[in-house]
C-alpha cells in the first residue's frame, strides 16, 4: 500500500474560509472587497504578535551587534519572502550580504520556479547550514506558514543539535501562521484545539521543535480566501514581520539616523538622489552643494555629513566613524560646542 502524506486538514491555514465559499460566483468588485476585508486580519495578527516579535529581536540584538548573522530558512512563499528580505538589506543598509541570509528549499532556482518536492526533505538545509558554521552570536529563524514544513523543522532541529555539540547554539525562532502553542505539549495529535498537526510522527517532530526553539512567533491570520493559498494573508503577515525584524536590528545597529537610511548605498540615480537629499536634510545645504559633498564623501552619506558638521576631511571623518562603530549620532557628538 502506498505511503500517504500526513493529513494536514486540521492546520488552520489549510482550512476553508466560510466567507469565501462562493468565491467562484463573485464579481470583480466583490472579489476585491472580500480580499481587502480579509487582509485586515493581517494587521490584527501582527499586532497580537508584537510581544513575541520584540522578544526575538531583543534576544538577537546583542549577537548581531557583535557581527552575528540572521539566517532565514523557508520553503515556497515563506522561503521567497526570507530571501527577499535578506536581499534588500545590503542596498538599504550597506551591510555585507552575509549578515542577513535567506535559505530556500530548492536553492536560488526555486525563487522563480517552484520546487515543492524539496520542502519535504528535513535534511535539505544541512549542507548550507554547515557551510555557514553558525555560532552563538548568530540567529536562525524558520519560516513555515503551516508550521510543519519538514525542510524548516529539520533545519531548526539540526541547528540545535549541532550547537549542542560544538561551540554553542545560535538563537532559534519559528515564525508560523497557525496556532502552535507550547502549552500543547501533552495534546494528542488529533485532539480538539490541536489544529496544527497531522499524523503522530508529524506531530512529534513539530512538537519537539516548538518546545526546543527559543522563540515562537505566531501570526494567526486564519483560513485563506483561496483555501491553502498562504501566499495571501499568511504571506503578507510574514513579510510585515520580517520587515520589523530586519529593520529594527538595522536601526539598533546604527544604520538609521533619525528616520533616514544614512547607510544607503548610492549605486544608481535614484539612490544618489536620495543620498543627496538626506545630506541636505541633515546639513541644510542646497541640492547642488549636497551632491558635491556626496562626491567628496565617496558617495557615502555618513562621512559626508561628518565632514561638513565637524569640518574635517574624508579620512578624518572615516576615523571618527570607526571610533563610534559607524554610528552617525555618536560621531556628531564630537562636534565642538
Helices and strands as residue ranges (DSSP letters): G 12-14, G 18-20, G 23-25, H 28-65, E 70-74, H 76-93, E 100-104, G 108-111, G 116-120, H 126-132, E 139-143, H 150-165, E 171-176, G 182-186, H 200-212, E 215-218, H 233-252, H 269-283, H 287-296, H 301-310, H 314-323, H 328-332
